[in-house]
Amino acid sequence: MEFTINGLVLSLGEGEELLRQRAASLLGVEREAVREVQVLRRSIDARRSRPPRFVYLVSCRLSDDCSPSLRGDVPGVTVTGEPDIPAPRRTAPSGGIVPRREHRPVVIGSGPAGLFAALTLARRGMPVLLLERGRAVPERLSDVRAFWDRGAFLPESHVHFGEGGAGTFSDGKLTTRVKNPYTGWVKQVMVEMGAPLDILADAHPHIGTDRLRAVVVNLRGRLAELGCEVRFGARVSDLLVRGGKILGVVVNAAEEIRTDGMVLACGQSADDTYRLLAGRGVALAPKPFAVGLRVEHPQELIDRIQYGRWAGHPGLPAAIYALTAKIAPLNRMVYSFCMCPGGRVIGSSAEEGGVVTNGMSDFLRDGPYANSAVVVNVGVEDLGGGGPLAGLAFRRQWEERAFRAGGGTYAAPAQRLTDFLAGRSGSPVGGCSFLPGVREAALEELLPPFVVAALKQGFAEFERKMPGFVTGEATLIGVETRTSSPVRILRGEDGQSVSTAGLFPCGEGAGYAGGIVSSALDGIRAAERMLAAWG
Ligand SMILES: Cc1cc2nc3c(=O)[nH]c(=O)nc-3n(C[C@H](O)[C@H](O)[C@H](O)COP(=O)(O)OP(=O)(O)OC[C@H]3O[C@@H](n4cnc5c(N)ncnc54)[C@H](O)[C@@H]3O)c2cc1C
């Protein structure tokens, strides 16, 4: 006998072992009659006005010989009997073996989209060749550390390029608004590869960069077992296209590899690859995106704002926030994005001579700072024409300005939030986690005026929604330009490029996904469509 209970509550300090007792009482049975309680979803209800509490959706398995008598009188709690039990959604893509082809499918990019496309193909018996321009996690880690320690930038190995793609150095948030039957499976695979079990139930799941690095290395092992070849330092430098059909790729301007099926999962930071696509006649279009700054607060301050007098309780995780402000007179949206509690702001340059900010956290999220991007939407009309790649030039110019303002060493320009709002510059910034270091600068000179104007109004609105947010303790660090792709690689209903048959663009770089999970899901979709096209 099984039931699901939605809205079961634990108070701060109560352990999950109490769930069994609470479930038994709701179902009107003895505690011993509850054989198993499985947490399907766990969220935190923190409304400042009352003590934070944890709210659960659980499934309970009862012994067959008990006779439950449900209590229907508990506000906020719903109990559903057997027929409606939502089984944990772990639907996997088909694993049925398909006939091999003359040439192996090629997947470009080992980010979430490329890895899950390769896994989907390899599970069907396709011996995939996965090409990644960057390096494997261990080597990449030392390259990125050298950049953060002393600004030693390597164009082919950085926060965006290399094993695991752009998410490897991240908070590893796994939230997505995409409704897809494979979402649970993606997380299940991550758990099998070493991600914490909590990600299957948490309403705001996250892995942390420390655990994510191991996950992607283990996933590579799984791919190898399934017959997939992964090559690092393999930059696709050209496409072989004839008569509107993909015939293969050129790697490192030296080696030709033939294929008639290619998943292109190159992320949003390979400007040279976008130029290559444009040069080979692949249909592209400009796409709206967003730019802005990173804001960093002491985590303790965010905890106080969000949890009130319960801040600091050991049972509470580092507090999060998500803020939006509609600036009607400017016709802009300002929103926080990719918030990293207990994390750090990191140098995420994607090209030489440019400064880009982003954020990451470890699984424990136990650092002293909280950071988030605060960005403003940029429309295609803001790019002033310039064709499908105009957004690349747009973001590049602000990244170069930030580089110069930081002193040309990959230090980032930074300013106290209150100084930015008051139009004051020259006072030193407070404590700040940014690697590889900051330099005080007037940030309003480093972004388009419409972005600056919207940000100023947006912060005022944030302060109204979250009093205490605007404070001299908060630091702004610039510039945040790579929240999503400014280019779309146009594809049809069948998943193929509308101009180039056999090419399946996917993931963030194709402009159809954003974030780790949605990119992974888009990779799965691309692989399935490729198999469908092959019949
Ligand atoms: C610092 C940081 C933190 C982030 N935090 C989060 C988070 O917490 N949660 C979240 O959901 N999202 C986060 N994101 C966004 C997330 O990482 C991306 O949305 C996701 O990685 C996109 O996946 P993808 O596979 O489409 O592309 P990518 O992950 O960008 O991977 C593309 C890969 O293709 C390779 N490549 C590019 N061109 C070529 C070529 N010509 N030849 C061969 N290989 C090539 C690149 O080297 C790269 O490894 C973060 C991003 C960054 C940078």
The ligand as a MOL file (V3000), in Angstrom:
LIG
                    3D

  0  0  0     0  0            999 V3000
M  V30 BEGIN CTAB
M  V30 COUNTS 53 58 0 0 0
M  V30 BEGIN ATOM
M  V30 1 C 31.2780 30.1130 -13.9640 0
M  V30 2 C 29.9470 29.5760 -14.4330 0
M  V30 3 C 29.0120 29.1660 -13.5010 0
M  V30 4 C 27.8010 28.6280 -13.9080 0
M  V30 5 N 26.9250 28.1760 -12.9660 0
M  V30 6 C 25.8250 27.4960 -13.3510 0
M  V30 7 C 24.9880 26.8720 -12.3950 0
M  V30 8 O 25.2340 26.8990 -11.1840 0
M  V30 9 N 23.8930 26.2090 -12.8550 0
M  V30 10 C 23.5800 26.1520 -14.1810 0
M  V30 11 O 22.5740 25.5180 -14.5340 0
M  V30 12 N 24.3550 26.7330 -15.0990 0
M  V30 13 C 25.4720 27.3910 -14.7200 0
M  V30 14 N 26.2810 27.9620 -15.6640 0
M  V30 15 C 25.8830 27.8650 -17.0810 0
M  V30 16 C 26.1670 26.4590 -17.5940 0
M  V30 17 O 27.4740 26.1110 -17.2790 0
M  V30 18 C 25.9280 26.4070 -19.0880 0
M  V30 19 O 24.5870 26.7610 -19.3340 0
M  V30 20 C 26.1800 25.0070 -19.6400 0
M  V30 21 O 27.4720 24.5660 -19.3200 0
M  V30 22 C 25.9980 25.0090 -21.1470 0
M  V30 23 O 26.2350 23.7240 -21.5970 0
M  V30 24 P 26.6600 23.3880 -23.0920 0
M  V30 25 O 27.0250 21.9610 -23.1080 0
M  V30 26 O 25.6430 23.8770 -24.0160 0
M  V30 27 O 27.9630 24.2840 -23.3650 0
M  V30 28 P 29.3140 24.4190 -22.5670 0
M  V30 29 O 29.1830 23.9090 -21.1940 0
M  V30 30 O 29.7610 25.8070 -22.7430 0
M  V30 31 O 30.3220 23.4460 -23.3150 0
M  V30 32 C 30.7810 23.6870 -24.6130 0
M  V30 33 C 32.0800 22.9470 -24.8280 0
M  V30 34 O 32.3710 22.9750 -26.2200 0
M  V30 35 C 33.7680 23.1380 -26.3880 0
M  V30 36 N 34.0220 23.7220 -27.7210 0
M  V30 37 C 33.6610 24.9590 -28.1480 0
M  V30 38 N 34.0540 25.1370 -29.4360 0
M  V30 39 C 34.6590 23.9860 -29.8080 0
M  V30 40 C 35.3000 23.5790 -30.9940 0
M  V30 41 N 35.3760 24.3930 -32.0660 0
M  V30 42 N 35.8600 22.3600 -31.0450 0
M  V30 43 C 35.8050 21.5260 -29.9530 0
M  V30 44 N 35.2260 21.8770 -28.7910 0
M  V30 45 C 34.6460 23.0880 -28.7230 0
M  V30 46 C 34.1610 24.0700 -25.2570 0
M  V30 47 O 35.5420 23.9390 -24.9610 0
M  V30 48 C 33.2630 23.6100 -24.1170 0
M  V30 49 O 33.8850 22.6740 -23.2780 0
M  V30 50 C 27.5020 28.5310 -15.2900 0
M  V30 51 C 28.4360 28.9620 -16.2340 0
M  V30 52 C 29.6440 29.4800 -15.8260 0
M  V30 53 C 30.6390 29.9350 -16.8420 0
M  V30 END ATOM
M  V30 BEGIN BOND
M  V30 1 1 1 2
M  V30 2 1 2 3
M  V30 3 2 2 52
M  V30 4 2 3 4
M  V30 5 1 4 5
M  V30 6 1 4 50
M  V30 7 2 5 6
M  V30 8 1 6 7
M  V30 9 1 6 13
M  V30 10 2 7 8
M  V30 11 1 7 9
M  V30 12 1 9 10
M  V30 13 2 10 11
M  V30 14 1 10 12
M  V30 15 2 12 13
M  V30 16 1 13 14
M  V30 17 1 14 15
M  V30 18 1 14 50
M  V30 19 1 15 16
M  V30 20 1 16 17
M  V30 21 1 16 18
M  V30 22 1 18 19
M  V30 23 1 18 20
M  V30 24 1 20 21
M  V30 25 1 20 22
M  V30 26 1 22 23
M  V30 27 1 23 24
M  V30 28 2 24 25
M  V30 29 1 24 26
M  V30 30 1 24 27
M  V30 31 1 27 28
M  V30 32 2 28 29
M  V30 33 1 28 30
M  V30 34 1 28 31
M  V30 35 1 31 32
M  V30 36 1 32 33
M  V30 37 1 33 34
M  V30 38 1 33 48
M  V30 39 1 34 35
M  V30 40 1 35 36
M  V30 41 1 35 46
M  V30 42 1 36 37
M  V30 43 1 36 45
M  V30 44 2 37 38
M  V30 45 1 38 39
M  V30 46 1 39 40
M  V30 47 2 39 45
M  V30 48 1 40 41
M  V30 49 2 40 42
M  V30 50 1 42 43
M  V30 51 2 43 44
M  V30 52 1 44 45
M  V30 53 1 46 47
M  V30 54 1 46 48
M  V30 55 1 48 49
M  V30 56 2 50 51
M  V30 57 1 51 52
M  V30 58 1 52 53
M  V30 END BOND
M  V30 END CTAB
M  END
